[in-house]
Amino acid sequence: MSDTTVYFVANLTIEDREEYLKYEKGFFPILKKHGGEFITYDDKPETFEGNNGLEGRVVMFKFPSEKLAKGWYNDPAYQAISEHRRSSTTINFFTMVHGLSV
């Protein structure tokens, strides 16, 4: 596993805002517990090039290492709250990107 910073980028369409809010409320404490840092989100991303523009929400956050990121994702508490996300959104992608090693 990499010790470099990893970034998560997610693109989703929120279909049940009330249910998704349950996910958001539980997301931040678990993210912080695993050393994660929220970067930003955008409900109106703008694509300059390419055939498949993004629709819905784009979310970005990061972890200091892949180990911490995988610990967060596999945390039973995260998996429990993620059911609210899964039931309230359509996910286009949920991707981990490795930062540069310097």
Backbone atoms as SQL, in Angstrom:
CREATE TABLE atoms (id INTEGER PRIMARY KEY, chain TEXT, resi INTEGER, resn TEXT, atom TEXT, x REAL, y REAL, z REAL);
INSERT INTO atoms VALUES
  (1, 'A', 1, 'MET', 'N', 0.841, -1.193, 0.000),
  (2, 'A', 1, 'MET', 'CA', 0.000, 0.000, 0.000),
  (3, 'A', 1, 'MET', 'C', 0.876, 1.243, 0.000),
  (4, 'A', 2, 'SER', 'N', 0.363, 2.266, -0.594),
  (5, 'A', 2, 'SER', 'CA', 1.096, 3.507, -0.771),
  (6, 'A', 2, 'SER', 'C', 1.004, 4.396, 0.477),
  (7, 'A', 3, 'ASP', 'N', 2.131, 5.060, 0.783),
  (8, 'A', 3, 'ASP', 'CA', 2.132, 6.037, 1.867),
  (9, 'A', 3, 'ASP', 'C', 1.885, 7.449, 1.352),
  (10, 'A', 4, 'THR', 'N', 1.619, 7.593, 0.058),
  (11, 'A', 4, 'THR', 'CA', 1.338, 8.917, -0.490),
  (12, 'A', 4, 'THR', 'C', -0.127, 9.278, -0.251),
  (13, 'A', 5, 'THR', 'N', -0.401, 10.549, -0.340),
  (14, 'A', 5, 'THR', 'CA', -1.771, 11.034, -0.202),
  (15, 'A', 5, 'THR', 'C', -2.647, 10.402, -1.273),
  (16, 'A', 6, 'VAL', 'N', -3.856, 10.032, -0.884),
  (17, 'A', 6, 'VAL', 'CA', -4.834, 9.551, -1.852),
  (18, 'A', 6, 'VAL', 'C', -6.055, 10.455, -1.805),
  (19, 'A', 7, 'TYR', 'N', -6.669, 10.595, -2.961),
  (20, 'A', 7, 'TYR', 'CA', -7.830, 11.460, -3.122),
  (21, 'A', 7, 'TYR', 'C', -9.016, 10.616, -3.563),
  (22, 'A', 8, 'PHE', 'N', -10.184, 10.962, -3.076),
  (23, 'A', 8, 'PHE', 'CA', -11.410, 10.334, -3.539),
  (24, 'A', 8, 'PHE', 'C', -12.196, 11.361, -4.337),
  (25, 'A', 9, 'VAL', 'N', -12.693, 10.907, -5.464),
  (26, 'A', 9, 'VAL', 'CA', -13.562, 11.722, -6.297),
  (27, 'A', 9, 'VAL', 'C', -14.809, 10.890, -6.541),
  (28, 'A', 10, 'ALA', 'N', -15.941, 11.460, -6.244),
  (29, 'A', 10, 'ALA', 'CA', -17.202, 10.756, -6.446),
  (30, 'A', 10, 'ALA', 'C', -18.129, 11.630, -7.278),
  (31, 'A', 11, 'ASN', 'N', -18.903, 10.989, -8.135),
  (32, 'A', 11, 'ASN', 'CA', -19.935, 11.680, -8.901),
  (33, 'A', 11, 'ASN', 'C', -21.230, 10.922, -8.679),
  (34, 'A', 12, 'LEU', 'N', -22.221, 11.614, -8.161),
  (35, 'A', 12, 'LEU', 'CA', -23.490, 10.967, -7.847),
  (36, 'A', 12, 'LEU', 'C', -24.655, 11.918, -8.092),
  (37, 'A', 13, 'THR', 'N', -25.790, 11.328, -8.282),
  (38, 'A', 13, 'THR', 'CA', -27.025, 12.091, -8.409),
  (39, 'A', 13, 'THR', 'C', -27.877, 11.783, -7.194),
  (40, 'A', 14, 'ILE', 'N', -28.212, 12.815, -6.444),
  (41, 'A', 14, 'ILE', 'CA', -29.022, 12.650, -5.235),
  (42, 'A', 14, 'ILE', 'C', -30.487, 12.564, -5.644),
  (43, 'A', 15, 'GLU', 'N', -31.125, 11.467, -5.290),
  (44, 'A', 15, 'GLU', 'CA', -32.519, 11.252, -5.654),
  (45, 'A', 15, 'GLU', 'C', -33.464, 11.391, -4.461),
  (46, 'A', 16, 'ASP', 'N', -32.941, 11.240, -3.258),
  (47, 'A', 16, 'ASP', 'CA', -33.739, 11.386, -2.039),
  (48, 'A', 16, 'ASP', 'C', -32.904, 12.202, -1.054),
  (49, 'A', 17, 'ARG', 'N', -33.107, 13.521, -1.088),
  (50, 'A', 17, 'ARG', 'CA', -32.274, 14.432, -0.306),
  (51, 'A', 17, 'ARG', 'C', -32.374, 14.159, 1.205),
  (52, 'A', 18, 'GLU', 'N', -33.534, 13.854, 1.703),
  (53, 'A', 18, 'GLU', 'CA', -33.716, 13.594, 3.135),
  (54, 'A', 18, 'GLU', 'C', -32.898, 12.377, 3.581),
  (55, 'A', 19, 'GLU', 'N', -32.945, 11.329, 2.796),
  (56, 'A', 19, 'GLU', 'CA', -32.164, 10.124, 3.108),
  (57, 'A', 19, 'GLU', 'C', -30.665, 10.396, 2.983),
  (58, 'A', 20, 'TYR', 'N', -30.276, 11.175, 1.977),
  (59, 'A', 20, 'TYR', 'CA', -28.866, 11.505, 1.782),
  (60, 'A', 20, 'TYR', 'C', -28.332, 12.337, 2.946),
  (61, 'A', 21, 'LEU', 'N', -29.160, 13.189, 3.539),
  (62, 'A', 21, 'LEU', 'CA', -28.723, 13.987, 4.690),
  (63, 'A', 21, 'LEU', 'C', -28.324, 13.103, 5.869),
  (64, 'A', 22, 'LYS', 'N', -28.960, 11.940, 6.007),
  (65, 'A', 22, 'LYS', 'CA', -28.569, 10.995, 7.058),
  (66, 'A', 22, 'LYS', 'C', -27.142, 10.516, 6.819),
  (67, 'A', 23, 'TYR', 'N', -26.791, 10.302, 5.568),
  (68, 'A', 23, 'TYR', 'CA', -25.424, 9.909, 5.210),
  (69, 'A', 23, 'TYR', 'C', -24.452, 11.042, 5.532),
  (70, 'A', 24, 'GLU', 'N', -24.784, 12.258, 5.107),
  (71, 'A', 24, 'GLU', 'CA', -23.890, 13.390, 5.337),
  (72, 'A', 24, 'GLU', 'C', -23.606, 13.590, 6.823),
  (73, 'A', 25, 'LYS', 'N', -24.626, 13.454, 7.667),
  (74, 'A', 25, 'LYS', 'CA', -24.448, 13.658, 9.106),
  (75, 'A', 25, 'LYS', 'C', -23.449, 12.671, 9.707),
  (76, 'A', 26, 'GLY', 'N', -23.452, 11.441, 9.242),
  (77, 'A', 26, 'GLY', 'CA', -22.537, 10.447, 9.762),
  (78, 'A', 26, 'GLY', 'C', -21.185, 10.421, 9.076),
  (79, 'A', 27, 'PHE', 'N', -21.110, 10.975, 7.874),
  (80, 'A', 27, 'PHE', 'CA', -19.893, 10.921, 7.062),
  (81, 'A', 27, 'PHE', 'C', -18.715, 11.643, 7.703),
  (82, 'A', 28, 'PHE', 'N', -18.902, 12.876, 8.104),
  (83, 'A', 28, 'PHE', 'CA', -17.785, 13.718, 8.539),
  (84, 'A', 28, 'PHE', 'C', -17.069, 13.209, 9.780),
  (85, 'A', 29, 'PRO', 'N', -17.759, 12.766, 10.829),
  (86, 'A', 29, 'PRO', 'CA', -17.028, 12.243, 11.996),
  (87, 'A', 29, 'PRO', 'C', -16.180, 11.008, 11.664),
  (88, 'A', 30, 'ILE', 'N', -16.682, 10.138, 10.797),
  (89, 'A', 30, 'ILE', 'CA', -15.930, 8.931, 10.452),
  (90, 'A', 30, 'ILE', 'C', -14.754, 9.289, 9.550),
  (91, 'A', 31, 'LEU', 'N', -14.939, 10.237, 8.655),
  (92, 'A', 31, 'LEU', 'CA', -13.843, 10.713, 7.810),
  (93, 'A', 31, 'LEU', 'C', -12.703, 11.239, 8.687),
  (94, 'A', 32, 'LYS', 'N', -13.042, 12.082, 9.637),
  (95, 'A', 32, 'LYS', 'CA', -12.044, 12.684, 10.526),
  (96, 'A', 32, 'LYS', 'C', -11.354, 11.623, 11.384),
  (97, 'A', 33, 'LYS', 'N', -12.112, 10.653, 11.869),
  (98, 'A', 33, 'LYS', 'CA', -11.565, 9.570, 12.695),
  (99, 'A', 33, 'LYS', 'C', -10.421, 8.846, 11.992),
  (100, 'A', 34, 'HIS', 'N', -10.491, 8.766, 10.665),
  (101, 'A', 34, 'HIS', 'CA', -9.481, 8.046, 9.885),
  (102, 'A', 34, 'HIS', 'C', -8.468, 8.978, 9.231),
  (103, 'A', 35, 'GLY', 'N', -8.413, 10.222, 9.664),
  (104, 'A', 35, 'GLY', 'CA', -7.421, 11.164, 9.148),
  (105, 'A', 35, 'GLY', 'C', -7.800, 11.789, 7.819),
  (106, 'A', 36, 'GLY', 'N', -9.051, 11.624, 7.399),
  (107, 'A', 36, 'GLY', 'CA', -9.493, 12.181, 6.127),
  (108, 'A', 36, 'GLY', 'C', -9.803, 13.660, 6.229),
  (109, 'A', 37, 'GLU', 'N', -9.735, 14.302, 5.094),
  (110, 'A', 37, 'GLU', 'CA', -10.003, 15.740, 5.014),
  (111, 'A', 37, 'GLU', 'C', -10.932, 16.008, 3.838),
  (112, 'A', 38, 'PHE', 'N', -12.048, 16.651, 4.108),
  (113, 'A', 38, 'PHE', 'CA', -12.992, 17.028, 3.066),
  (114, 'A', 38, 'PHE', 'C', -12.392, 18.178, 2.271),
  (115, 'A', 39, 'ILE', 'N', -12.452, 18.111, 0.942),
  (116, 'A', 39, 'ILE', 'CA', -11.919, 19.182, 0.100),
  (117, 'A', 39, 'ILE', 'C', -13.044, 20.077, -0.399),
  (118, 'A', 40, 'THR', 'N', -13.994, 19.503, -1.146),
  (119, 'A', 40, 'THR', 'CA', -15.073, 20.318, -1.697),
  (120, 'A', 40, 'THR', 'C', -16.153, 19.438, -2.315),
  (121, 'A', 41, 'TYR', 'N', -17.251, 20.066, -2.674),
  (122, 'A', 41, 'TYR', 'CA', -18.261, 19.422, -3.513),
  (123, 'A', 41, 'TYR', 'C', -18.829, 20.484, -4.442),
  (124, 'A', 42, 'ASP', 'N', -19.437, 20.027, -5.528),
  (125, 'A', 42, 'ASP', 'CA', -20.038, 20.942, -6.492),
  (126, 'A', 42, 'ASP', 'C', -21.266, 20.264, -7.088),
  (127, 'A', 43, 'ASP', 'N', -22.405, 20.937, -7.022),
  (128, 'A', 43, 'ASP', 'CA', -23.631, 20.396, -7.595),
  (129, 'A', 43, 'ASP', 'C', -23.820, 20.782, -9.060),
  (130, 'A', 44, 'LYS', 'N', -22.915, 21.595, -9.594),
  (131, 'A', 44, 'LYS', 'CA', -23.012, 22.007, -11.003),
  (132, 'A', 44, 'LYS', 'C', -21.628, 21.994, -11.645),
  (133, 'A', 45, 'PRO', 'N', -20.994, 20.812, -11.745),
  (134, 'A', 45, 'PRO', 'CA', -19.669, 20.753, -12.366),
  (135, 'A', 45, 'PRO', 'C', -19.747, 21.114, -13.848),
  (136, 'A', 46, 'GLU', 'N', -18.679, 21.677, -14.354),
  (137, 'A', 46, 'GLU', 'CA', -18.648, 22.118, -15.741),
  (138, 'A', 46, 'GLU', 'C', -17.544, 21.370, -16.483),
  (139, 'A', 47, 'THR', 'N', -17.910, 20.653, -17.531),
  (140, 'A', 47, 'THR', 'CA', -16.954, 19.888, -18.324),
  (141, 'A', 47, 'THR', 'C', -16.534, 20.720, -19.532),
  (142, 'A', 48, 'PHE', 'N', -15.225, 20.875, -19.709),
  (143, 'A', 48, 'PHE', 'CA', -14.701, 21.643, -20.828),
  (144, 'A', 48, 'PHE', 'C', -14.418, 20.783, -22.052),
  (145, 'A', 49, 'GLU', 'N', -14.032, 19.538, -21.856),
  (146, 'A', 49, 'GLU', 'CA', -13.741, 18.650, -22.967),
  (147, 'A', 49, 'GLU', 'C', -14.194, 17.247, -22.629),
  (148, 'A', 50, 'GLY', 'N', -14.416, 16.440, -23.641),
  (149, 'A', 50, 'GLY', 'CA', -14.799, 15.050, -23.442),
  (150, 'A', 50, 'GLY', 'C', -16.245, 14.798, -23.794),
  (151, 'A', 51, 'ASN', 'N', -16.559, 13.546, -24.001),
  (152, 'A', 51, 'ASN', 'CA', -17.893, 13.152, -24.436),
  (153, 'A', 51, 'ASN', 'C', -18.889, 13.004, -23.298),
  (154, 'A', 52, 'ASN', 'N', -18.404, 12.710, -22.112),
  (155, 'A', 52, 'ASN', 'CA', -19.299, 12.414, -20.997),
  (156, 'A', 52, 'ASN', 'C', -19.152, 13.458, -19.898),
  (157, 'A', 53, 'GLY', 'N', -19.924, 14.513, -19.990),
  (158, 'A', 53, 'GLY', 'CA', -19.905, 15.519, -18.941),
  (159, 'A', 53, 'GLY', 'C', -20.494, 14.970, -17.658),
  (160, 'A', 54, 'LEU', 'N', -20.086, 15.520, -16.547),
  (161, 'A', 54, 'LEU', 'CA', -20.581, 15.078, -15.251),
  (162, 'A', 54, 'LEU', 'C', -21.929, 15.710, -14.971),
  (163, 'A', 55, 'GLU', 'N', -22.796, 14.928, -14.366),
  (164, 'A', 55, 'GLU', 'CA', -24.086, 15.438, -13.921),
  (165, 'A', 55, 'GLU', 'C', -24.232, 15.133, -12.441),
  (166, 'A', 56, 'GLY', 'N', -24.986, 15.943, -11.734),
  (167, 'A', 56, 'GLY', 'CA', -25.183, 15.705, -10.315),
  (168, 'A', 56, 'GLY', 'C', -24.058, 16.308, -9.499),
  (169, 'A', 57, 'ARG', 'N', -23.767, 15.696, -8.386),
  (170, 'A', 57, 'ARG', 'CA', -22.790, 16.199, -7.419),
  (171, 'A', 57, 'ARG', 'C', -21.429, 15.533, -7.615),
  (172, 'A', 58, 'VAL', 'N', -20.382, 16.343, -7.534),
  (173, 'A', 58, 'VAL', 'CA', -19.019, 15.835, -7.494),
  (174, 'A', 58, 'VAL', 'C', -18.479, 16.156, -6.102),
  (175, 'A', 59, 'VAL', 'N', -17.899, 15.148, -5.451),
  (176, 'A', 59, 'VAL', 'CA', -17.362, 15.293, -4.100),
  (177, 'A', 59, 'VAL', 'C', -15.884, 14.921, -4.130),
  (178, 'A', 60, 'MET', 'N', -15.056, 15.694, -3.402),
  (179, 'A', 60, 'MET', 'CA', -13.627, 15.401, -3.315),
  (180, 'A', 60, 'MET', 'C', -13.173, 15.457, -1.860),
  (181, 'A', 61, 'PHE', 'N', -12.404, 14.445, -1.444),
  (182, 'A', 61, 'PHE', 'CA', -11.791, 14.429, -0.125),
  (183, 'A', 61, 'PHE', 'C', -10.514, 13.616, -0.206),
  (184, 'A', 62, 'LYS', 'N', -9.686, 13.673, 0.861),
  (185, 'A', 62, 'LYS', 'CA', -8.383, 13.021, 0.791),
  (186, 'A', 62, 'LYS', 'C', -7.989, 12.398, 2.116),
  (187, 'A', 63, 'PHE', 'N', -7.007, 11.501, 2.031),
  (188, 'A', 63, 'PHE', 'CA', -6.405, 10.846, 3.190),
  (189, 'A', 63, 'PHE', 'C', -4.897, 10.907, 3.047),
  (190, 'A', 64, 'PRO', 'N', -4.161, 10.904, 4.167),
  (191, 'A', 64, 'PRO', 'CA', -2.701, 10.936, 4.106),
  (192, 'A', 64, 'PRO', 'C', -2.080, 9.674, 3.507),
  (193, 'A', 65, 'SER', 'N', -2.831, 8.563, 3.486),
  (194, 'A', 65, 'SER', 'CA', -2.278, 7.321, 2.952),
  (195, 'A', 65, 'SER', 'C', -3.398, 6.400, 2.472),
  (196, 'A', 66, 'GLU', 'N', -3.020, 5.457, 1.646),
  (197, 'A', 66, 'GLU', 'CA', -3.970, 4.456, 1.168),
  (198, 'A', 66, 'GLU', 'C', -4.475, 3.591, 2.318),
  (199, 'A', 67, 'LYS', 'N', -3.595, 3.287, 3.262),
  (200, 'A', 67, 'LYS', 'CA', -3.982, 2.465, 4.410),
  (201, 'A', 67, 'LYS', 'C', -5.109, 3.131, 5.205),
  (202, 'A', 68, 'LEU', 'N', -4.961, 4.427, 5.475),
  (203, 'A', 68, 'LEU', 'CA', -6.007, 5.153, 6.206),
  (204, 'A', 68, 'LEU', 'C', -7.300, 5.209, 5.395),
  (205, 'A', 69, 'ALA', 'N', -7.178, 5.406, 4.078),
  (206, 'A', 69, 'ALA', 'CA', -8.362, 5.469, 3.218),
  (207, 'A', 69, 'ALA', 'C', -9.112, 4.143, 3.229),
  (208, 'A', 70, 'LYS', 'N', -8.392, 3.053, 3.108),
  (209, 'A', 70, 'LYS', 'CA', -9.045, 1.749, 3.102),
  (210, 'A', 70, 'LYS', 'C', -9.612, 1.409, 4.477),
  (211, 'A', 71, 'GLY', 'N', -8.933, 1.872, 5.537),
  (212, 'A', 71, 'GLY', 'CA', -9.476, 1.692, 6.884),
  (213, 'A', 71, 'GLY', 'C', -10.791, 2.418, 7.053),
  (214, 'A', 72, 'TRP', 'N', -10.879, 3.629, 6.500),
  (215, 'A', 72, 'TRP', 'CA', -12.126, 4.391, 6.541),
  (216, 'A', 72, 'TRP', 'C', -13.221, 3.659, 5.775),
  (217, 'A', 73, 'TYR', 'N', -12.920, 3.261, 4.531),
  (218, 'A', 73, 'TYR', 'CA', -13.945, 2.644, 3.695),
  (219, 'A', 73, 'TYR', 'C', -14.445, 1.328, 4.293),
  (220, 'A', 74, 'ASN', 'N', -13.544, 0.570, 4.901),
  (221, 'A', 74, 'ASN', 'CA', -13.910, -0.729, 5.470),
  (222, 'A', 74, 'ASN', 'C', -14.416, -0.660, 6.908),
  (223, 'A', 75, 'ASP', 'N', -14.415, 0.516, 7.494),
  (224, 'A', 75, 'ASP', 'CA', -14.908, 0.697, 8.861),
  (225, 'A', 75, 'ASP', 'C', -16.392, 0.311, 8.893),
  (226, 'A', 76, 'PRO', 'N', -16.784, -0.598, 9.783),
  (227, 'A', 76, 'PRO', 'CA', -18.198, -0.988, 9.862),
  (228, 'A', 76, 'PRO', 'C', -19.143, 0.199, 10.071),
  (229, 'A', 77, 'ALA', 'N', -18.681, 1.222, 10.788),
  (230, 'A', 77, 'ALA', 'CA', -19.529, 2.403, 10.992),
  (231, 'A', 77, 'ALA', 'C', -19.749, 3.132, 9.671),
  (232, 'A', 78, 'TYR', 'N', -18.705, 3.223, 8.843),
  (233, 'A', 78, 'TYR', 'CA', -18.882, 3.860, 7.541),
  (234, 'A', 78, 'TYR', 'C', -19.789, 3.018, 6.652),
  (235, 'A', 79, 'GLN', 'N', -19.559, 1.739, 6.628),
  (236, 'A', 79, 'GLN', 'CA', -20.392, 0.878, 5.787),
  (237, 'A', 79, 'GLN', 'C', -21.866, 0.972, 6.193),
  (238, 'A', 80, 'ALA', 'N', -22.115, 1.115, 7.487),
  (239, 'A', 80, 'ALA', 'CA', -23.504, 1.245, 7.957),
  (240, 'A', 80, 'ALA', 'C', -24.138, 2.534, 7.443),
  (241, 'A', 81, 'ILE', 'N', -23.434, 3.669, 7.579),
  (242, 'A', 81, 'ILE', 'CA', -24.047, 4.921, 7.110),
  (243, 'A', 81, 'ILE', 'C', -24.075, 5.005, 5.591),
  (244, 'A', 82, 'SER', 'N', -23.160, 4.310, 4.918),
  (245, 'A', 82, 'SER', 'CA', -23.133, 4.379, 3.456),
  (246, 'A', 82, 'SER', 'C', -24.383, 3.771, 2.830),
  (247, 'A', 83, 'GLU', 'N', -25.107, 2.970, 3.594),
  (248, 'A', 83, 'GLU', 'CA', -26.369, 2.438, 3.082),
  (249, 'A', 83, 'GLU', 'C', -27.354, 3.567, 2.775),
  (250, 'A', 84, 'HIS', 'N', -27.276, 4.662, 3.533),
  (251, 'A', 84, 'HIS', 'CA', -28.122, 5.829, 3.250),
  (252, 'A', 84, 'HIS', 'C', -27.739, 6.442, 1.906),
  (253, 'A', 85, 'ARG', 'N', -26.434, 6.499, 1.610),
  (254, 'A', 85, 'ARG', 'CA', -25.977, 7.017, 0.316),
  (255, 'A', 85, 'ARG', 'C', -26.419, 6.092, -0.814),
  (256, 'A', 86, 'ARG', 'N', -26.213, 4.820, -0.612),
  (257, 'A', 86, 'ARG', 'CA', -26.549, 3.849, -1.663),
  (258, 'A', 86, 'ARG', 'C', -28.045, 3.869, -1.998),
  (259, 'A', 87, 'SER', 'N', -28.872, 4.047, -0.977),
  (260, 'A', 87, 'SER', 'CA', -30.318, 4.008, -1.214),
  (261, 'A', 87, 'SER', 'C', -30.881, 5.337, -1.715),
  (262, 'A', 88, 'SER', 'N', -30.094, 6.408, -1.624),
  (263, 'A', 88, 'SER', 'CA', -30.628, 7.725, -1.975),
  (264, 'A', 88, 'SER', 'C', -29.979, 8.358, -3.196),
  (265, 'A', 89, 'THR', 'N', -29.007, 7.675, -3.800),
  (266, 'A', 89, 'THR', 'CA', -28.297, 8.251, -4.932),
  (267, 'A', 89, 'THR', 'C', -28.089, 7.222, -6.041),
  (268, 'A', 90, 'THR', 'N', -27.748, 7.743, -7.195),
  (269, 'A', 90, 'THR', 'CA', -27.190, 6.935, -8.270),
  (270, 'A', 90, 'THR', 'C', -25.731, 7.339, -8.381),
  (271, 'A', 91, 'ILE', 'N', -24.836, 6.385, -8.247),
  (272, 'A', 91, 'ILE', 'CA', -23.390, 6.664, -8.300),
  (273, 'A', 91, 'ILE', 'C', -22.894, 6.431, -9.720),
  (274, 'A', 92, 'ASN', 'N', -22.250, 7.440, -10.283),
  (275, 'A', 92, 'ASN', 'CA', -21.587, 7.263, -11.574),
  (276, 'A', 92, 'ASN', 'C', -20.188, 6.700, -11.364),
  (277, 'A', 93, 'PHE', 'N', -19.475, 7.225, -10.358),
  (278, 'A', 93, 'PHE', 'CA', -18.194, 6.660, -9.964),
  (279, 'A', 93, 'PHE', 'C', -17.821, 7.115, -8.563),
  (280, 'A', 94, 'PHE', 'N', -17.001, 6.297, -7.915),
  (281, 'A', 94, 'PHE', 'CA', -16.467, 6.558, -6.580),
  (282, 'A', 94, 'PHE', 'C', -15.038, 6.029, -6.643),
  (283, 'A', 95, 'THR', 'N', -14.074, 6.909, -6.867),
  (284, 'A', 95, 'THR', 'CA', -12.736, 6.527, -7.290),
  (285, 'A', 95, 'THR', 'C', -11.668, 7.046, -6.342),
  (286, 'A', 96, 'MET', 'N', -10.673, 6.195, -6.065),
  (287, 'A', 96, 'MET', 'CA', -9.492, 6.611, -5.299),
  (288, 'A', 96, 'MET', 'C', -8.362, 6.879, -6.284),
  (289, 'A', 97, 'VAL', 'N', -7.735, 8.054, -6.142),
  (290, 'A', 97, 'VAL', 'CA', -6.636, 8.461, -7.011),
  (291, 'A', 97, 'VAL', 'C', -5.410, 8.685, -6.134),
  (292, 'A', 98, 'HIS', 'N', -4.281, 8.083, -6.513),
  (293, 'A', 98, 'HIS', 'CA', -3.037, 8.246, -5.748),
  (294, 'A', 98, 'HIS', 'C', -2.336, 9.539, -6.129),
  (295, 'A', 99, 'GLY', 'N', -1.860, 10.241, -5.097),
  (296, 'A', 99, 'GLY', 'CA', -1.088, 11.460, -5.327),
  (297, 'A', 99, 'GLY', 'C', 0.317, 11.123, -5.793),
  (298, 'A', 100, 'LEU', 'N', 1.052, 12.125, -6.192),
  (299, 'A', 100, 'LEU', 'CA', 2.428, 11.927, -6.640),
  (300, 'A', 100, 'LEU', 'C', 3.342, 11.638, -5.454),
  (301, 'A', 101, 'SER', 'N', 4.263, 10.734, -5.637),
  (302, 'A', 101, 'SER', 'CA', 5.294, 10.475, -4.640),
  (303, 'A', 101, 'SER', 'C', 6.464, 11.397, -4.935),
  (304, 'A', 102, 'VAL', 'N', 6.873, 12.164, -3.953),
  (305, 'A', 102, 'VAL', 'CA', 8.025, 13.072, -4.165),
  (306, 'A', 102, 'VAL', 'C', 9.129, 12.776, -3.184);
